[in-house]
Amino acid sequence: MSKALMLQGTGSDVGKSLLVAGLCRAYARRGLTVRPFKPQNMSNNAAVTADGGEIGRAQALQARACGVGPSIHMNPVLLKPQSEIGAQIVVQGKIFGTAKARDYQALKPQLAGFVAESFARLRDEADLVLVEGAGSPAEVNLRRGDIANMGFARAHDVPVVLIGDIDRGGVIAQIVGTKAVLDPEDAALVRGFVVNKFRGDASLFSDGMALIAQRTGWAALGLVPFFADAARLPAEDAVALSRREANNGAGKVIAVPLLAHISNFDDFDPLKLEPGVDLRLVAPGEPLPLCDLAILPGTKATIADLAFFRVQGWDIDLRAHARRGGRILGICGGYQMLGQKIADPLGMEGPPGEVEGLGLLDVSTELTGEKTLRACSGVSAPEDAAFSGYEMHVGLTKGPDCARPLLRFEDGRADGAISASGAIRACYVHGLFADEAQRAALLNWIGAEPPSLAYEAEVERVLDALADHLETHIDLDALLDLAR
């Protein structure tokens, strides 16, 4: 049986996903067959797998770091928030149902069987499985029935390394405090700790590492300096968007409103890295800026986010932009919002009903019970430029503007719509701009400089640099010895 090791964190956004990705690449380069695994994830940033399911985007990146395609078994339980208290539950790639937070707790014992099955499948095909926790094991109020952290580790006898984030301050308290609240049997599974995101002179924290080791009895496994190029990799969830590091400050302005339930926002990562693009992520409460292109992004809750869009006054800004002849692009939920109406007869997003869209495209959408999940490729109709991407949506969109599709698939299907003026475009396909040809077509459409970035090659470069970084600052042989 393969070895397994679990990385848990003192909180969310401490760098667990990034460290797992770097370790996946480092151990794969040593010739090991490595697989990532996250029992339970919560994110609206998802990826389509070859077997027709969906998993968290972070696990897809980790799979790439291992040199393999993503599988539904790498993230058997994915929670996709639809409101402050409820989420859609995706199990082994398919919609399982929806639940409010309290009701979800009662479902955990049932979901544990799916988690165990997926974990066993990965162990059968790998030398090493690197498991990522969710949130923090210090949330002991959620320990009963836990499948994401210590509950999983105890059930499958997987050793744990705890990750603390010094960048947010109080890392000694983070790690020592976690030890203090853990059940002793849970704490016994923790074999060591890593302090992540350190800035400055590492020698100044040597006493801190020693103090944590003394107070916890856990081995100090590494002090990892801040890895700035992490911003060049796809982010796991919308926490990264709140920092809004995506403004280059030069070039053609592309504005993306940050919807409350924004999804698949890694669509914009290649644009963020283009020197000729000033990508502006517009926070709630801010107006849409004067721009060369406004993009309405994907969303997990189209009707709710359409209402949110109007509350911000962005509908007024967008219409003014359209009157000036400004370019507009809608992707997935953004496509649906640009139409005349959105009907939800089955109550997929709330009470059954129908709402008025933004009215900038002559199309209408009906939300359906069946979810489309598939990889796709073809050409964009206006430029005959190649694209590859994926569909991940609920709903069918029809109307006169669909007679001018934006995309044509290799199998003969068409997708999307273009306004009669040509200034407004929309489609369901995500991931378009990772492809240089399609990114060039978009930039040409708004009069920007041609792309100067080979995005996919850049992701590979950063993954290799991350693996080098971890080889330098963590004893990977010692870490491998801890795995069981």
HUHUSUL-V636122 format. One record per backbone hydrogen bond with DSSP energy under -1.0 kcal/mol. CO is the residue of the C=O (numbers start at 1). NH is the residue of the N-H. E is the energy in kcal/mol with one decimal. If there is no record, write none. Layout:
((CO & NH & E) (CO & NH & E))
This chain:
((3 & 129 & -2.4) (4 & 484 & -2.3) (5 & 131 & -3.0) (6 & 161 & -2.8) (7 & 133 & -3.0) (8 & 163 & -2.7) (15 & 19 & -2.5) (16 & 20 & -2.7) (17 & 21 & -2.3) (18 & 22 & -2.5) (19 & 23 & -2.6) (20 & 24 & -2.7) (21 & 25 & -2.1) (22 & 26 & -2.4) (23 & 27 & -2.8) (24 & 28 & -2.1) (25 & 29 & -2.1) (27 & 32 & -1.9) (28 & 31 & -1.6) (33 & 127 & -2.6) (33 & 128 & -2.0) (35 & 130 & -2.4) (37 & 132 & -2.8) (39 & 77 & -1.2) (41 & 79 & -3.3) (44 & 264 & -1.3) (45 & 57 & -2.9) (47 & 55 & -2.0) (49 & 52 & -1.7) (53 & 49 & -2.4) (55 & 47 & -2.9) (56 & 60 & -1.4) (57 & 61 & -2.0) (58 & 62 & -2.3) (59 & 63 & -2.3) (60 & 64 & -2.0) (61 & 65 & -2.1) (62 & 66 & -1.3) (63 & 68 & -2.3) (64 & 67 & -1.0) (71 & 74 & -1.7) (74 & 38 & -2.7) (76 & 92 & -2.9) (77 & 41 & -2.5) (78 & 90 & -3.0) (79 & 43 & -1.9) (80 & 88 & -2.7) (85 & 101 & -3.0) (86 & 82 & -2.0) (86 & 83 & -1.8) (87 & 99 & -2.2) (88 & 80 & -2.8) (89 & 96 & -3.6) (89 & 97 & -1.4) (90 & 78 & -2.9) (91 & 94 & -1.9) (94 & 91 & -2.9) (97 & 89 & -3.8) (99 & 87 & -2.3) (100 & 104 & -2.4) (101 & 105 & -1.2) (107 & 111 & -2.0) (108 & 112 & -1.9) (111 & 115 & -2.1) (112 & 116 & -2.4) (113 & 117 & -2.1) (114 & 118 & -2.4) (115 & 119 & -2.5) (116 & 120 & -2.2) (117 & 121 & -1.9) (118 & 122 & -2.0) (119 & 123 & -2.3) (120 & 124 & -1.7) (127 & 3 & -2.6) (128 & 35 & -2.0) (129 & 5 & -2.0) (130 & 37 & -2.0) (131 & 7 & -3.3) (136 & 139 & -1.4) (138 & 140 & -2.5) (139 & 142 & -2.2) (140 & 143 & -1.4) (143 & 146 & -2.3) (149 & 153 & -2.4) (150 & 154 & -2.8) (151 & 155 & -2.0) (152 & 156 & -2.0) (153 & 158 & -2.0) (159 & 6 & -2.6) (160 & 191 & -2.9) (161 & 8 & -2.4) (162 & 194 & -2.5) (163 & 10 & -2.3) (164 & 196 & -3.3) (166 & 169 & -1.1) (170 & 174 & -2.3) (171 & 175 & -2.2) (172 & 176 & -2.7) (173 & 177 & -2.2) (174 & 178 & -1.4) (175 & 179 & -2.0) (176 & 180 & -1.9) (177 & 181 & -1.6) (178 & 182 & -1.4) (183 & 187 & -2.8) (184 & 188 & -1.6) (186 & 189 & -1.7) (187 & 190 & -1.2) (189 & 160 & -2.6) (191 & 219 & -1.5) (192 & 162 & -2.4) (193 & 221 & -2.8) (194 & 164 & -2.6) (195 & 224 & -3.0) (196 & 166 & -2.0) (198 & 226 & -3.1) (201 & 204 & -1.6) (202 & 205 & -1.8) (203 & 206 & -1.1) (205 & 209 & -2.3) (206 & 210 & -2.1) (207 & 211 & -2.4) (208 & 212 & -2.3) (209 & 213 & -2.3) (210 & 214 & -2.3) (211 & 215 & -2.7) (212 & 216 & -2.2) (213 & 217 & -2.5) (219 & 193 & -2.6) (221 & 475 & -1.0) (222 & 195 & -2.4) (224 & 198 & -2.4) (227 & 230 & -1.8) (228 & 231 & -1.6) (229 & 232 & -2.0) (230 & 233 & -1.8) (237 & 240 & -1.4) (238 & 242 & -1.1) (240 & 243 & -1.1) (252 & 278 & -3.2) (253 & 292 & -2.3) (253 & 293 & -1.6) (254 & 280 & -3.2) (255 & 295 & -2.8) (256 & 282 & -2.4) (257 & 259 & -1.4) (259 & 262 & -1.4) (261 & 300 & -2.6) (264 & 267 & -1.6) (265 & 268 & -1.7) (266 & 269 & -1.2) (268 & 272 & -2.3) (269 & 273 & -1.4) (274 & 277 & -1.7) (276 & 252 & -1.9) (278 & 254 & -2.0) (280 & 256 & -2.8) (282 & 258 & -2.8) (283 & 286 & -2.0) (292 & 327 & -1.0) (293 & 255 & -2.6) (294 & 329 & -2.6) (296 & 331 & -2.6) (298 & 263 & -1.8) (301 & 305 & -2.7) (302 & 306 & -2.0) (303 & 307 & -1.8) (304 & 308 & -2.1) (305 & 309 & -2.6) (306 & 310 & -1.8) (307 & 311 & -2.2) (308 & 312 & -1.7) (309 & 314 & -1.7) (310 & 313 & -1.2) (313 & 317 & -1.7) (314 & 318 & -2.9) (315 & 319 & -2.0) (316 & 320 & -2.0) (317 & 321 & -2.3) (318 & 322 & -2.4) (319 & 323 & -2.5) (320 & 324 & -1.5) (321 & 326 & -2.7) (322 & 325 & -1.8) (327 & 294 & -1.9) (328 & 425 & -2.8) (329 & 296 & -2.7) (330 & 427 & -2.0) (331 & 334 & -2.4) (332 & 336 & -2.0) (333 & 337 & -2.2) (334 & 338 & -1.3) (336 & 339 & -1.1) (337 & 358 & -2.8) (338 & 360 & -1.6) (338 & 361 & -2.1) (339 & 359 & -2.9) (340 & 357 & -2.4) (341 & 365 & -2.3) (342 & 355 & -2.5) (343 & 367 & -3.1) (344 & 347 & -1.2) (344 & 353 & -1.1) (353 & 344 & -3.5) (355 & 342 & -2.5) (361 & 363 & -1.8) (362 & 401 & -1.7) (363 & 340 & -3.7) (364 & 398 & -2.6) (365 & 343 & -3.0) (366 & 396 & -2.1) (372 & 393 & -1.7) (374 & 391 & -3.3) (376 & 389 & -2.8) (377 & 410 & -2.3) (378 & 387 & -2.3) (379 & 408 & -2.9) (380 & 384 & -2.4) (385 & 380 & -2.6) (387 & 378 & -2.1) (389 & 376 & -2.5) (390 & 430 & -3.1) (391 & 374 & -1.7) (393 & 372 & -3.1) (396 & 366 & -2.4) (398 & 364 & -3.0) (399 & 402 & -1.9) (400 & 403 & -1.8) (401 & 404 & -1.5) (401 & 418 & -1.4) (406 & 381 & -2.5) (407 & 415 & -2.3) (408 & 379 & -2.4) (409 & 412 & -1.7) (413 & 409 & -2.8) (415 & 406 & -1.0) (415 & 407 & -2.7) (417 & 426 & -1.8) (423 & 328 & -2.3) (424 & 419 & -2.6) (425 & 330 & -2.1) (426 & 417 & -2.0) (427 & 332 & -3.0) (430 & 390 & -1.8) (432 & 435 & -1.2) (435 & 439 & -2.4) (436 & 440 & -2.5) (437 & 441 & -1.7) (438 & 442 & -2.1) (439 & 443 & -2.6) (440 & 444 & -2.4) (441 & 445 & -1.8) (442 & 446 & -1.3) (443 & 448 & -3.3) (444 & 447 & -1.1) (454 & 458 & -2.0) (455 & 459 & -2.3) (456 & 460 & -1.8) (457 & 461 & -2.3) (458 & 462 & -2.5) (459 & 463 & -2.3) (460 & 464 & -2.1) (461 & 465 & -2.4) (462 & 466 & -2.7) (463 & 467 & -2.1) (464 & 468 & -2.3) (465 & 469 & -2.2) (466 & 470 & -2.2) (467 & 471 & -2.3) (468 & 472 & -1.6) (469 & 473 & -1.5) (470 & 474 & -2.1) (474 & 476 & -1.4) (475 & 479 & -2.1) (476 & 480 & -2.2) (477 & 481 & -2.0) (478 & 482 & -1.2))
